[in-house]
Amino acid sequence: MILDYEQKLLGYLDSLIDSADDDELFAAGYLSGHITLSISYCEEHNMVTTDAVNERVYWSLVEAKKELTPRDHELVIELWNSAKQSVLADVL
């Protein structure tokens, strides 16, 4: 189930490539890495719900805040919220 969720999240980010500006492309690439690492963590710890993935991605982004400028962090969080809402809307 979470692998399907990962594919849909990454597919959403990939769909932005044609219309995204440089900041959005950066945010999408950065977020893709956090999604992939979070999915791996969840699989390893037998956390198999979308809620678990969402929480893990969120905390991963919070922990990484110091790596980014405030504006870049804001862009990544906004994109995460958009991706999550879009994918979950398709699932429900």
Backbone bond lengths (Angstrom), bond angles and torsions (degrees), N, CA, C in turn:
res aa  C-N    CA-C-N  psi(-1)  N-CA   C-N-CA  omega(-1)  CA-C   N-CA-C  phi
1 M - - - 1.445 - - 1.530 111.76 -
2 I 1.351 116.79 -45.26 1.461 116.54 -177.85 1.527 112.33 -73.64
3 L 1.321 117.99 -23.20 1.466 119.22 175.76 1.520 110.51 -69.02
4 D 1.319 116.45 -36.82 1.466 121.03 175.07 1.528 109.71 -64.57
5 Y 1.314 116.09 -41.58 1.467 121.63 177.73 1.529 109.87 -61.58
6 E 1.318 116.47 -43.87 1.465 120.73 178.03 1.523 110.46 -59.60
7 Q 1.325 116.87 -47.37 1.464 120.35 -179.67 1.524 111.57 -59.75
8 K 1.322 116.54 -40.16 1.465 119.89 179.54 1.524 111.60 -68.91
9 L 1.323 117.05 -40.71 1.467 120.15 177.48 1.527 110.86 -62.81
10 L 1.331 115.96 -47.89 1.464 119.59 -179.92 1.525 111.44 -66.76
11 G 1.328 116.63 -34.33 1.469 120.64 174.96 1.518 111.63 -62.97
12 Y 1.318 115.82 -40.52 1.467 120.29 176.83 1.527 109.77 -60.06
13 L 1.321 116.34 -47.32 1.462 119.86 179.86 1.520 111.38 -63.58
14 D 1.321 117.14 -40.53 1.471 120.83 177.85 1.523 111.89 -62.91
15 S 1.325 116.49 -32.82 1.470 120.06 -178.32 1.522 112.30 -67.98
16 L 1.311 116.82 -15.63 1.466 120.81 -179.27 1.521 112.90 -83.68
17 I 1.306 117.31 -13.96 1.463 121.67 -170.51 1.528 112.87 -56.04
18 D 1.307 117.74 -43.23 1.462 120.24 -175.85 1.526 113.53 -68.21
19 S 1.323 117.41 -27.60 1.463 119.59 -174.89 1.532 113.62 -112.98
20 A 1.312 117.99 -3.57 1.470 121.35 -174.32 1.526 112.04 -79.30
21 D 1.340 114.37 147.99 1.455 118.93 171.54 1.532 108.37 -87.43
22 D 1.314 116.75 -179.35 1.470 120.43 -175.92 1.531 112.70 -60.44
23 D 1.320 116.90 -40.45 1.462 119.92 179.50 1.522 111.13 -64.49
24 E 1.316 116.71 -42.22 1.466 120.98 179.74 1.526 111.27 -67.16
25 L 1.326 116.39 -37.65 1.467 119.74 176.76 1.521 111.10 -63.84
26 F 1.328 116.17 -42.39 1.464 119.79 176.54 1.530 109.94 -60.08
27 A 1.335 116.55 -49.09 1.468 121.27 -177.93 1.526 110.44 -60.27
28 A 1.329 117.04 -41.04 1.470 120.69 -179.38 1.527 111.05 -65.07
29 G 1.318 117.04 -43.92 1.463 120.31 178.82 1.521 111.67 -65.37
30 Y 1.301 116.07 -43.17 1.466 121.36 179.61 1.523 109.96 -63.37
31 L 1.322 116.47 -46.12 1.458 121.59 -179.28 1.526 111.43 -65.66
32 S 1.321 117.70 -37.40 1.471 120.97 178.06 1.520 111.39 -56.11
33 G 1.314 115.83 -43.07 1.461 119.86 178.79 1.521 112.11 -62.53
34 H 1.307 116.50 -42.50 1.474 120.19 179.59 1.528 111.35 -67.47
35 I 1.315 116.70 -37.27 1.466 119.89 177.96 1.528 109.80 -63.84
36 T 1.314 116.50 -47.84 1.460 121.05 -178.23 1.529 111.40 -61.85
37 L 1.321 116.62 -45.27 1.468 119.67 178.44 1.526 111.77 -65.45
38 S 1.303 116.76 -37.74 1.468 120.43 179.61 1.519 111.70 -67.89
39 I 1.319 117.02 -38.87 1.466 120.93 176.89 1.532 109.36 -62.57
40 S 1.321 116.31 -44.83 1.468 120.14 178.93 1.522 111.01 -60.44
41 Y 1.314 116.32 -43.44 1.464 120.66 178.16 1.527 110.16 -60.53
42 C 1.319 116.69 -46.60 1.463 120.82 -178.47 1.529 111.46 -63.30
43 E 1.326 116.87 -41.52 1.459 119.67 177.69 1.526 110.65 -61.73
44 E 1.310 115.93 -45.27 1.459 121.76 -178.11 1.527 112.06 -62.28
45 H 1.332 116.65 -31.97 1.458 121.75 -177.56 1.532 112.91 -104.33
46 N 1.335 115.11 16.91 1.467 121.49 177.05 1.531 113.09 53.66
47 M 1.319 115.49 40.35 1.461 122.49 176.54 1.524 105.96 -102.56
48 V 1.311 117.65 98.14 1.463 120.66 -164.36 1.532 114.95 -110.26
49 T 1.329 117.63 20.67 1.465 119.35 178.67 1.522 110.52 -110.01
50 T 1.317 115.11 157.54 1.465 119.28 175.99 1.524 110.63 -64.00
51 D 1.326 117.22 -33.68 1.465 120.10 177.42 1.524 111.05 -61.63
52 A 1.324 116.54 -41.04 1.466 120.37 178.61 1.526 110.69 -63.74
53 V 1.331 116.03 -42.19 1.463 120.21 178.11 1.524 110.25 -63.53
54 N 1.329 116.31 -46.97 1.460 120.31 -179.58 1.515 111.69 -57.87
55 E 1.321 116.44 -43.06 1.459 120.62 179.45 1.519 111.01 -65.77
56 R 1.327 116.34 -42.10 1.468 120.44 -179.25 1.529 110.88 -65.17
57 V 1.329 117.85 -42.86 1.467 120.44 178.18 1.527 109.47 -62.91
58 Y 1.310 116.56 -46.33 1.455 120.37 -179.99 1.529 111.10 -55.96
59 W 1.329 116.84 -49.70 1.463 119.50 -178.04 1.521 111.74 -68.65
60 S 1.310 116.98 -31.03 1.461 120.34 175.38 1.528 110.13 -63.33
61 L 1.331 116.14 -41.43 1.469 120.59 179.02 1.529 111.31 -69.97
62 V 1.310 117.34 -36.39 1.467 120.58 176.87 1.524 109.76 -62.97
63 E 1.326 115.93 -45.39 1.470 120.55 -179.88 1.523 111.88 -64.44
64 A 1.323 117.46 -29.85 1.459 121.75 -177.14 1.530 112.75 -88.97
65 K 1.302 117.05 0.49 1.467 121.10 -175.89 1.527 112.48 -52.16
66 K 1.316 116.75 -38.59 1.470 120.56 -177.68 1.528 112.54 -67.92
67 E 1.324 117.56 -16.01 1.467 121.00 179.05 1.532 112.28 -78.48
68 L 1.318 116.56 -17.09 1.461 121.47 -171.69 1.520 111.93 -117.36
69 T 1.319 115.09 158.43 1.459 118.98 168.96 1.528 107.42 -69.59
70 P 1.319 117.69 158.44 1.463 118.57 178.07 1.536 112.82 -55.56
71 R 1.323 117.71 -40.01 1.469 120.60 179.98 1.520 111.10 -67.03
72 D 1.322 118.14 -42.90 1.466 120.56 178.58 1.527 110.87 -63.41
73 H 1.325 116.45 -40.85 1.460 119.93 178.57 1.524 110.09 -62.36
74 E 1.300 116.61 -42.31 1.462 121.24 178.17 1.533 110.95 -61.04
75 L 1.327 116.57 -43.28 1.471 120.72 178.22 1.526 111.58 -61.21
76 V 1.319 116.12 -43.47 1.466 120.52 -178.99 1.529 110.35 -64.98
77 I 1.328 117.32 -44.01 1.464 121.09 179.48 1.531 110.26 -64.07
78 E 1.322 116.98 -43.25 1.471 120.44 178.36 1.529 110.63 -61.11
79 L 1.317 116.37 -43.22 1.458 120.08 179.75 1.528 110.55 -66.39
80 W 1.319 117.75 -39.97 1.462 121.22 177.29 1.527 110.00 -59.60
81 N 1.316 116.56 -46.36 1.463 119.69 179.84 1.522 111.70 -62.71
82 S 1.332 117.33 -40.55 1.472 120.95 178.08 1.524 111.84 -65.47
83 A 1.322 116.25 -44.79 1.470 120.59 -179.49 1.518 110.57 -62.63
84 K 1.310 115.23 -47.22 1.464 121.05 -178.66 1.533 110.59 -60.87
85 Q 1.324 116.63 -47.35 1.470 120.08 -179.34 1.520 111.52 -63.91
86 S 1.313 117.14 -42.37 1.455 120.87 -178.95 1.522 111.66 -64.47
87 V 1.320 116.39 -46.46 1.470 120.86 -177.95 1.520 110.64 -68.71
88 L 1.313 117.56 -43.26 1.461 120.32 179.83 1.531 111.57 -66.03
89 A 1.328 117.42 -33.05 1.458 121.13 177.12 1.525 110.37 -64.40
90 D 1.333 116.60 -36.34 1.475 120.85 177.64 1.516 111.69 -70.93
91 V 1.329 117.13 -32.34 1.457 121.84 -177.86 1.518 110.92 -73.59
92 L 1.315 116.51 -38.46 1.473 121.23 -175.58 1.481 112.69 -81.77
